[in-house]
């Protein structure tokens, strides 16, 4: 029998503990999150093709359905998080996953715009409620290293999404109706699989709410709302590698077109590899403020390097773009670590789901506005637009820490019901 202790008698963590999480609730939660994200990667990469090539809807109707689902989901996230806070996050998550299984399966039956729109709205509610109802579980089972556990979840989520996208790429290569139907079915099965894993998670008792706190306290919490708005502004950059950069490479640089895939792969590899390291020790609002400052500088520098790739020869342009993505991705990592700490560290422990739903409002608005804003500035205005974008991210990163710290100091009502950050 192999001894699992060191010479000094100290228990040595197993390979599974090092690569995964220690056996128990954290490993179970991480596994359920991975299964959910795997299906998400499959669906995100292929949904537009399924609706246009199999259901035969025009792209304008597909875009409107996705937009409608996202907008309805903004409010549903706050409501879903509140339900999780009051009646149990595990039970709420289970119901969300079962609903996701059923509604995603309904996509296999849509054959008109109106049926597609209805199912898209229901799916939008599921997506939003999934995030906000999961937040109390993450907070409750994070253990002694919440920042490290959140970073681990984000890294594993990115890996799962990438693997799901690879599976979608295989199906897209076949370009047949059964292949696209299999991807939609795979997403439905990932919801079901996530629910099955969650059954192994112990019940997490809701944190009692202090008396006289009011029903929608997250919407009245000024420091949290300030953090939400600032995170919304910074989150606009998430559309850079997926929306802005592919168009920039193909239409405005001489770099080879295969670099569109190359930069996305580089971005994913850096995120998966460094997410845990960059998220470690970001467990106070002060540390989050420093990361936001670094993020603003790195994202702005990455944009300037992308702009510099406009006129050089193909291989110099390619080198500049790869360097730009590496610098930008560091900013993405620092921003993600800061955002996670603001989302959890500034929230009241008894209302983590509701607070996460409010924080998700900012992310949802950014996701909806990013293509229009980035496209009109960088691609519409050209060089001045790139400078404006870089300045916006730089200023947002620089002011986030001091501004949030100031609002916390001048919000005495936060003393009741809030866990002191850090």
PyMOL commands that set and color helices and strands:
alter all, ss='L'
color gray80, all
select helices_A, chain A and resi 15-19+25-44+47-53+59-87+89-106+113-141+146-174+177-198+217-220+222-252+259-279+285-308+314-345+349-381+383-409+412-415
alter helices_A, ss='H'
color red, helices_A
deselect
rebuild
show_as cartoon
